[in-house]
Amino acid sequence: MTHGFDKKALGAMDLSTDGRNKVPLTSDVLLYWKPDYLSKTLDLIKNGHYQAHFKALMTNAKKYLNEPLQSVVLKTEIAPSENKHDFYSRTFYKPDADGIQHPDVFANKYDKVSLWKMENITSSLSLAYYLTGNEIYAKRCAQQIKGWFIDPASRMTPHLLYASVEVELKRPIGRQYGIVEAHPFKTMIEAVGLIEHSPYWTKEDTKALKEWFRDFTFWMLTSQFGHLEERSGNNHQTGFYALLMRFLVFIDEKEVAKRYFSFAKYKLFKQFEPDGKQKRELKRPDAFWYVGYNLNFATELADLADSLGVSFWTFESVDKRTLRKAIDWCIPYILEQEKFQFGIHPLTKVDLMLVYLPMLRRAANFYLDKHYEQVFDKIVKKWKIPPEQLQFELYMPRVISPST
């Protein structure tokens, strides 16, 4: 999508090459936000593209400069451990009622909303810093990251033992499903890759953050919750590996991540039938969401594996299962060319924006197949999705034209 660049409308933001050179890109930390993608985005903005995306980003970034920082110690209730530093959330769905959401799951007595805000704050501020070179955004982003993970008065303890607690059953701990709460951490790590050369982020900060993630990764690998998630055989398994691989790479354990994923991919492929169908996800009331949710994790993993030299995008099992078949299987349904006869809830705009469109962009960028971009554009047009709601395009721009 092309939009006219209007410097006056964007205020005094510096988008000059000199501004860009103040913010080096560090490939050792950046992984999902690839340096070549970010450089392409900056060039696109300077040449009149992604204006609406950029305006929306800067509006959010300016807002976050003045909003309170998020922390686990701000919730109004406390985990069963009675430690205010322990992350605390309740089950998303009611027990024995899959698909029926708890009315207070996003209440401020839990940490879920604060975590999501932390992700939005760090992603918006770090991208604003990279695109403008203005240190004010890096400063606030650094404060938020340190407040959540490093500062003793507000840091989160490195585990999720009290995530997804079944509050009404008065159980003393959470459930293994709560590990998915950690996915915003992946975005925060990418933000570090953008601000780590700022004077407001130091080598000591990086060291402390890596220590936190080393402890958290150890908990994932040794806890009962982690073992259950790794064996779950559905989107939770894929999500577990997406987290584990990202954290291992961040804490400088790339060889461990490479070896781990070399055998984990065989487990993951059991989730996909030879025709691409995901039988377990299709049994859920929210089948449309979970099919895309799982593929979103799987394509993230494919990008990560590719950076490690492990094939996943192109890997084929002995019985002809591939990730590409799983992606292609869902396309007639999300385009509503065929009737989706699974689950009870229809496809929604949220499903498309949060999981299907990012998945399609990754597929298009790796396979260099214009078909995926054509599907992307058809969805955006049919559902009237404005560009400002596609912020992921700022760190994952298209690399192939739908008309190529």
Secondary structure, DSSP 8 states (H G I E B T S, - for coil): -B----TTTTTT---SHHHHHTS---TTT-SSS-HHHHHHHHHHHHTTBSHHHHHHHHHHHHHHHHS----GGG-SS--TT--TTS---B-SEETTEEEEE-TTTT-TTSSHHHHHHHHHHHHHHHHHHHHH--HHHHHHHHHHHHHHHT-TTT---S--TTSSB-GGGT-SS--GGGGGGGTHHHHHHHHHHHHTTSTTS-HHHHHHHHHHHHHHHHHHHHSHHHHHHHT--SHHHHHHHHHHHHHHHHTT-HHHHHHHHHHHHHHHHTTS-TTS--TTGGGSTTHHHHHHHHHHHHHHHHHHHHHHT---SS-B-TT--BHHHHHHHHHHHHTTSS---SSSS---HHHIIIIIHHHHHHHHHHHT-HHHHHHHHHHHHHTT--GGG-GGGGTS--SS-TT-
